[in-house]
Amino acid sequence: MELEHPEQLNPFVLLGIVNEKLRLSCDSLEQLADEMNMSRQNIERQLHKIRFHYQPLNNQFIHD
């Protein structure tokens, strides 16, 4: 899936896309960020707005 401006997505929509990609095709947040052409910090900042943070052990974003 190619997204023109993933940083402009609703954070809940971004969460669904990000966690699906982490589960199915990306082994790390860094790989996901490269694939989505976003910085890791930008992804984390967007998802922090809805109180989710990255958990490396499970390779997913979880609610605080």
Summary of the structure (lengths in Angstrom):
residues: 64
radius of gyration: 10.4
end to end distance: 27.7
largest distance: 29.5
contacts: 156
relative contact order: 0.20
helix: 53%
strand: 12%
